[in-house]
Amino acid sequence: MLTNYLVLQRTTTDFAEELPKERPTIHRLLRNQIFDLIKKHILGDMSIDRITLEVDGKKAEFYGKDFINQELQTVLRSMKYAKSVDFTAEYYYEGYMTSSDDMDPRLLADYLCQADESILEMVQHSFYIKDDSLGGDDDSRLYHYGLRDGEVFKGEVDLVMADQLPDTFDYHTYDMVLILDEFKVPQESMPKVKSYLSELTKLSHFDHYDIKGDEVNFSMNNANLRNKEGVDRFIYYTASLHQELQACKDQEGVLASMANFVDMSQGVPSKLLIDFDNEGNYSISIASI
């Protein structure tokens, strides 16, 4: 069975003050990743939403509908012995991806794991991977290699229960966050259910919403929470839906919420998980760099 991957990545290097022997290898691994991503995109094996690359102040961009241009080729060729690189990417892949593949950000991560800690003071390698094969309510992981809170960090960034949200954010989800599938709603609950679902559609870019008699089909996709008000509204209406329908969950129809969000607005990925139980109680967890 093929697996769907979504990757959001930000990798930077700054060797302006020092030129360690590892510099060419780090830049070669990153350059090979970019070449492999573009090659697979052109062959139709994967889909790149965007790539932004800056090498020693020279910047080039590549979007999914573009052909690779001369500017990007020139910048790529200059990477190996560059003093600074700043790479950002968002891409999708269906297939099998392992840390030995050039396109996989875990290949550079494996190298950095073995590198001297002084190298991690000059390199910041952060990436979010959503991997369908992980299953469960949380099928994504956030990794970071570099400085975090002034200390060298290598590996997965764990979710931490949070009482408050960051000051600024722009959380997105690239999959369903709420689904009702052939769920039979009692007549007395239908007006409230319709009201809750109507409000939730205002927070997403794509929904499927269908009611036939007492049967409700609804899927909330590509939700976007840009401020605390949006998060509060999402929590309130989702929790209210769980509470209203708690008494009739013992049926063949499905009601499930899988609220897994990611934010790149601060330059590096961060992750938000909002978990609901059957009674509408919720918890918020955040993984950030």
Secondary structure as a PSIPRED ss2 file (coil, helix, strand):
# PSIPRED VFORMAT (PSIPRED V4.0)

   1 M C   1.000  0.000  0.000
   2 L C   1.000  0.000  0.000
   3 T E   0.000  0.000  1.000
   4 N E   0.000  0.000  1.000
   5 Y E   0.000  0.000  1.000
   6 L E   0.000  0.000  1.000
   7 V E   0.000  0.000  1.000
   8 L E   0.000  0.000  1.000
   9 Q E   0.000  0.000  1.000
  10 R E   0.000  0.000  1.000
  11 T E   0.000  0.000  1.000
  12 T E   0.000  0.000  1.000
  13 T E   0.000  0.000  1.000
  14 D E   0.000  0.000  1.000
  15 F C   1.000  0.000  0.000
  16 A C   1.000  0.000  0.000
  17 E C   1.000  0.000  0.000
  18 E C   1.000  0.000  0.000
  19 L C   1.000  0.000  0.000
  20 P C   1.000  0.000  0.000
  21 K C   1.000  0.000  0.000
  22 E C   1.000  0.000  0.000
  23 R H   0.000  1.000  0.000
  24 P H   0.000  1.000  0.000
  25 T H   0.000  1.000  0.000
  26 I H   0.000  1.000  0.000
  27 H H   0.000  1.000  0.000
  28 R H   0.000  1.000  0.000
  29 L H   0.000  1.000  0.000
  30 L H   0.000  1.000  0.000
  31 R H   0.000  1.000  0.000
  32 N H   0.000  1.000  0.000
  33 Q H   0.000  1.000  0.000
  34 I H   0.000  1.000  0.000
  35 F H   0.000  1.000  0.000
  36 D H   0.000  1.000  0.000
  37 L H   0.000  1.000  0.000
  38 I H   0.000  1.000  0.000
  39 K H   0.000  1.000  0.000
  40 K H   0.000  1.000  0.000
  41 H H   0.000  1.000  0.000
  42 I H   0.000  1.000  0.000
  43 L C   1.000  0.000  0.000
  44 G C   1.000  0.000  0.000
  45 D C   1.000  0.000  0.000
  46 M E   0.000  0.000  1.000
  47 S E   0.000  0.000  1.000
  48 I E   0.000  0.000  1.000
  49 D E   0.000  0.000  1.000
  50 R E   0.000  0.000  1.000
  51 I E   0.000  0.000  1.000
  52 T E   0.000  0.000  1.000
  53 L E   0.000  0.000  1.000
  54 E E   0.000  0.000  1.000
  55 V E   0.000  0.000  1.000
  56 D C   1.000  0.000  0.000
  57 G C   1.000  0.000  0.000
  58 K E   0.000  0.000  1.000
  59 K E   0.000  0.000  1.000
  60 A E   0.000  0.000  1.000
  61 E E   0.000  0.000  1.000
  62 F E   0.000  0.000  1.000
  63 Y E   0.000  0.000  1.000
  64 G C   1.000  0.000  0.000
  65 K C   1.000  0.000  0.000
  66 D C   1.000  0.000  0.000
  67 F C   1.000  0.000  0.000
  68 I C   1.000  0.000  0.000
  69 N C   1.000  0.000  0.000
  70 Q H   0.000  1.000  0.000
  71 E H   0.000  1.000  0.000
  72 L H   0.000  1.000  0.000
  73 Q H   0.000  1.000  0.000
  74 T H   0.000  1.000  0.000
  75 V H   0.000  1.000  0.000
  76 L H   0.000  1.000  0.000
  77 R H   0.000  1.000  0.000
  78 S C   1.000  0.000  0.000
  79 M C   1.000  0.000  0.000
  80 K C   1.000  0.000  0.000
  81 Y C   1.000  0.000  0.000
  82 A C   1.000  0.000  0.000
  83 K C   1.000  0.000  0.000
  84 S E   0.000  0.000  1.000
  85 V E   0.000  0.000  1.000
  86 D E   0.000  0.000  1.000
  87 F E   0.000  0.000  1.000
  88 T E   0.000  0.000  1.000
  89 A E   0.000  0.000  1.000
  90 E E   0.000  0.000  1.000
  91 Y E   0.000  0.000  1.000
  92 Y E   0.000  0.000  1.000
  93 Y E   0.000  0.000  1.000
  94 E E   0.000  0.000  1.000
  95 G E   0.000  0.000  1.000
  96 Y C   1.000  0.000  0.000
  97 M C   1.000  0.000  0.000
  98 T C   1.000  0.000  0.000
  99 S C   1.000  0.000  0.000
 100 S C   1.000  0.000  0.000
 101 D C   1.000  0.000  0.000
 102 D C   1.000  0.000  0.000
 103 M C   1.000  0.000  0.000
 104 D C   1.000  0.000  0.000
 105 P H   0.000  1.000  0.000
 106 R H   0.000  1.000  0.000
 107 L H   0.000  1.000  0.000
 108 L H   0.000  1.000  0.000
 109 A H   0.000  1.000  0.000
 110 D H   0.000  1.000  0.000
 111 Y H   0.000  1.000  0.000
 112 L H   0.000  1.000  0.000
 113 C H   0.000  1.000  0.000
 114 Q H   0.000  1.000  0.000
 115 A C   1.000  0.000  0.000
 116 D C   1.000  0.000  0.000
 117 E C   1.000  0.000  0.000
 118 S C   1.000  0.000  0.000
 119 I H   0.000  1.000  0.000
 120 L H   0.000  1.000  0.000
 121 E H   0.000  1.000  0.000
 122 M C   1.000  0.000  0.000
 123 V E   0.000  0.000  1.000
 124 Q E   0.000  0.000  1.000
 125 H E   0.000  0.000  1.000
 126 S E   0.000  0.000  1.000
 127 F E   0.000  0.000  1.000
 128 Y E   0.000  0.000  1.000
 129 I E   0.000  0.000  1.000
 130 K E   0.000  0.000  1.000
 131 D E   0.000  0.000  1.000
 132 D H   0.000  1.000  0.000
 133 S H   0.000  1.000  0.000
 134 L H   0.000  1.000  0.000
 135 G C   1.000  0.000  0.000
 136 G C   1.000  0.000  0.000
 137 D C   1.000  0.000  0.000
 138 D C   1.000  0.000  0.000
 139 D C   1.000  0.000  0.000
 140 S E   0.000  0.000  1.000
 141 R E   0.000  0.000  1.000
 142 L E   0.000  0.000  1.000
 143 Y E   0.000  0.000  1.000
 144 H E   0.000  0.000  1.000
 145 Y E   0.000  0.000  1.000
 146 G E   0.000  0.000  1.000
 147 L E   0.000  0.000  1.000
 148 R E   0.000  0.000  1.000
 149 D C   1.000  0.000  0.000
 150 G C   1.000  0.000  0.000
 151 E E   0.000  0.000  1.000
 152 V E   0.000  0.000  1.000
 153 F E   0.000  0.000  1.000
 154 K E   0.000  0.000  1.000
 155 G E   0.000  0.000  1.000
 156 E E   0.000  0.000  1.000
 157 V C   1.000  0.000  0.000
 158 D C   1.000  0.000  0.000
 159 L C   1.000  0.000  0.000
 160 V E   0.000  0.000  1.000
 161 M E   0.000  0.000  1.000
 162 A C   1.000  0.000  0.000
 163 D C   1.000  0.000  0.000
 164 Q C   1.000  0.000  0.000
 165 L C   1.000  0.000  0.000
 166 P C   1.000  0.000  0.000
 167 D C   1.000  0.000  0.000
 168 T C   1.000  0.000  0.000
 169 F C   1.000  0.000  0.000
 170 D C   1.000  0.000  0.000
 171 Y E   0.000  0.000  1.000
 172 H E   0.000  0.000  1.000
 173 T C   1.000  0.000  0.000
 174 Y C   1.000  0.000  0.000
 175 D C   1.000  0.000  0.000
 176 M E   0.000  0.000  1.000
 177 V E   0.000  0.000  1.000
 178 L E   0.000  0.000  1.000
 179 I E   0.000  0.000  1.000
 180 L E   0.000  0.000  1.000
 181 D E   0.000  0.000  1.000
 182 E E   0.000  0.000  1.000
 183 F E   0.000  0.000  1.000
 184 K E   0.000  0.000  1.000
 185 V C   1.000  0.000  0.000
 186 P C   1.000  0.000  0.000
 187 Q C   1.000  0.000  0.000
 188 E C   1.000  0.000  0.000
 189 S C   1.000  0.000  0.000
 190 M H   0.000  1.000  0.000
 191 P H   0.000  1.000  0.000
 192 K H   0.000  1.000  0.000
 193 V H   0.000  1.000  0.000
 194 K H   0.000  1.000  0.000
 195 S H   0.000  1.000  0.000
 196 Y H   0.000  1.000  0.000
 197 L H   0.000  1.000  0.000
 198 S H   0.000  1.000  0.000
 199 E H   0.000  1.000  0.000
 200 L H   0.000  1.000  0.000
 201 T H   0.000  1.000  0.000
 202 K C   1.000  0.000  0.000
 203 L C   1.000  0.000  0.000
 204 S E   0.000  0.000  1.000
 205 H E   0.000  0.000  1.000
 206 F E   0.000  0.000  1.000
 207 D E   0.000  0.000  1.000
 208 H E   0.000  0.000  1.000
 209 Y E   0.000  0.000  1.000
 210 D E   0.000  0.000  1.000
 211 I E   0.000  0.000  1.000
 212 K E   0.000  0.000  1.000
 213 G C   1.000  0.000  0.000
 214 D C   1.000  0.000  0.000
 215 E E   0.000  0.000  1.000
 216 V E   0.000  0.000  1.000
 217 N E   0.000  0.000  1.000
 218 F E   0.000  0.000  1.000
 219 S E   0.000  0.000  1.000
 220 M E   0.000  0.000  1.000
 221 N E   0.000  0.000  1.000
 222 N E   0.000  0.000  1.000
 223 A E   0.000  0.000  1.000
 224 N E   0.000  0.000  1.000
 225 L E   0.000  0.000  1.000
 226 R C   1.000  0.000  0.000
 227 N C   1.000  0.000  0.000
 228 K H   0.000  1.000  0.000
 229 E H   0.000  1.000  0.000
 230 G H   0.000  1.000  0.000
 231 V H   0.000  1.000  0.000
 232 D H   0.000  1.000  0.000
 233 R H   0.000  1.000  0.000
 234 F H   0.000  1.000  0.000
 235 I H   0.000  1.000  0.000
 236 Y H   0.000  1.000  0.000
 237 Y H   0.000  1.000  0.000
 238 T H   0.000  1.000  0.000
 239 A H   0.000  1.000  0.000
 240 S H   0.000  1.000  0.000
 241 L H   0.000  1.000  0.000
 242 H H   0.000  1.000  0.000
 243 Q H   0.000  1.000  0.000
 244 E H   0.000  1.000  0.000
 245 L H   0.000  1.000  0.000
 246 Q H   0.000  1.000  0.000
 247 A H   0.000  1.000  0.000
 248 C H   0.000  1.000  0.000
 249 K C   1.000  0.000  0.000
 250 D C   1.000  0.000  0.000
 251 Q C   1.000  0.000  0.000
 252 E C   1.000  0.000  0.000
 253 G C   1.000  0.000  0.000
 254 V E   0.000  0.000  1.000
 255 L E   0.000  0.000  1.000
 256 A E   0.000  0.000  1.000
 257 S E   0.000  0.000  1.000
 258 M C   1.000  0.000  0.000
 259 A E   0.000  0.000  1.000
 260 N E   0.000  0.000  1.000
 261 F E   0.000  0.000  1.000
 262 V E   0.000  0.000  1.000
 263 D E   0.000  0.000  1.000
 264 M C   1.000  0.000  0.000
 265 S C   1.000  0.000  0.000
 266 Q C   1.000  0.000  0.000
 267 G C   1.000  0.000  0.000
 268 V C   1.000  0.000  0.000
 269 P C   1.000  0.000  0.000
 270 S E   0.000  0.000  1.000
 271 K E   0.000  0.000  1.000
 272 L E   0.000  0.000  1.000
 273 L E   0.000  0.000  1.000
 274 I E   0.000  0.000  1.000
 275 D E   0.000  0.000  1.000
 276 F E   0.000  0.000  1.000
 277 D C   1.000  0.000  0.000
 278 N C   1.000  0.000  0.000
 279 E C   1.000  0.000  0.000
 280 G C   1.000  0.000  0.000
 281 N C   1.000  0.000  0.000
 282 Y E   0.000  0.000  1.000
 283 S E   0.000  0.000  1.000
 284 I E   0.000  0.000  1.000
 285 S E   0.000  0.000  1.000
 286 I E   0.000  0.000  1.000
 287 A E   0.000  0.000  1.000
 288 S C   1.000  0.000  0.000
 289 I C   1.000  0.000  0.000
